[in-house]
Amino acid sequence: MAAVVLAAMALLPRAAGTHLEGGRPGSELEMENPRNEDGKLRLLMCVTGQLHRLELKSKLEHFVKAQTAEGHHVDVIAIMDSTDSPKSVNFKNDSAHNDAAVAFERAEQVVAAVSPLVHEMRFVNFSQAESPEVPRWYAEGVNGKEYVTSDERVQMHVRQFQTMEQCYDRMLDLEFDHGQKYDEILRIRDDGYLMQPVKLLHTMSPVPDVAANDCDSWEGVNDKAILVRRSAAKAYFTNFLKALYLDRNLLSADVSRYKNPETLTYGVIKQANLTLAEDFDNLAVATLRTRMFEGVDECLELCDAYKSCWESKKASWSTLPPKCPHQEGRKC
């Protein structure tokens, strides 16, 4: 049975990369990461986003269960906003989800589903900032969408990067508690749907720092799920907010216009000199839309702009959720 920790946290203003809890080493160099003698890895999955739209089944099946079956050590952190004001870039808010009691029950269900399968499960109820400051230089490159303005989109991106920093903070807590670092970390969005088992970085040759899906990259790197080596974790998880607010030199200069999380992800990876493997076979992930369309319980958002990319993939399509109906003839 896994150890389970639930935490409630309100967002506090703080510098990027600052860790709130005391009592652990200040330098990552103070902790060693001895590999198990049998070659098994210490893995962490961190899920970020909004509790009301969390997809869990594929994440447990294709990462947690698949890797524990190989004998690897797996822990899970969920950084979830369970407030009664869900936010979405692509769709109007669904008032059916605005119920605190339902959210609490859902959180308990998530913990109950995950904890028996892993060594440790930590659920963090993280209230996202209502109105984070908009980095004006970035907003100038971001277009609005049907339901949100440019500034509102930027604020949603900032909230996403804040939850990523929470992943890093909580990962350090776990490493300090157990006295060992992780080997690889999977960061995946709440609605990210894993279409098949994840291929670990240490099974690739040469071993890359980062892996991502090559479809839906939107002129950058698909950010729905990213698999990261421990040595690259600090740059990946903490450089986004630093780049937006403090130091644009943390982003690659070869991007003409930073306009979405995908281009920012590319810029962070490139500037940090991290090696990237973009391949559907390594990390097959798509966005799952739930109860967004009349008569459709759930569907995969396979963007028409990347139709040829998706159609080229060898996946068990008959066993997966159907393609969302609104996609025909639309970019996304």
Salt bridges, closest charged atoms under 4 A:
GLU21 OE2 - ARG170 NH2 3.85
GLU28 OE1 - LYS181 NZ 3.90
GLU28 OE1 - ARG230 NH2 3.05
GLU55 OE1 - LYS59 NZ 3.04
GLU61 OE1 - LYS65 NZ 3.68
ASP75 OD2 - HIS73 NE2 3.06
ASP94 OD2 - HIS97 NE2 3.34
GLU120 OE2 - ARG122 NE 2.91
GLU120 OE1 - HIS178 NE2 2.77
GLU130 OE2 - LYS87 NZ 3.62
ASP151 OD1 - ARG136 NH1 3.05
GLU165 OE1 - ARG14 NH2 3.94
ASP169 OD2 - ARG14 NH2 2.99
ASP169 OD1 - HIS19 ND1 1.98
ASP173 OD1 - ARG24 NH1 1.75
GLU175 OE2 - ARG230 NE 2.74
ASP177 OD2 - ARG122 NH2 2.57
ASP183 OD1 - ARG35 NE 3.16
GLU184 OE2 - HIS202 ND1 2.36
ASP190 OD2 - ARG53 NE 2.81
ASP191 OD2 - ARG53 NH1 3.86
ASP191 OD1 - ARG189 NE 3.70
ASP191 OD2 - ARG289 NH1 3.48
ASP209 OD1 - ARG229 NH1 3.97
ASP214 OD2 - LYS313 NZ 2.84
ASP216 OD2 - LYS224 NZ 3.82
GLU219 OE2 - LYS259 NZ 2.66
ASP223 OD1 - ARG189 NH1 3.46
ASP254 OD2 - LYS270 NZ 2.63
GLU301 OE1 - ARG289 NH2 3.19
GLU301 OE2 - HIS326 NE2 3.70
ASP304 OD1 - LYS323 NZ 3.30
GLU328 OE2 - LYS323 NZ 3.63
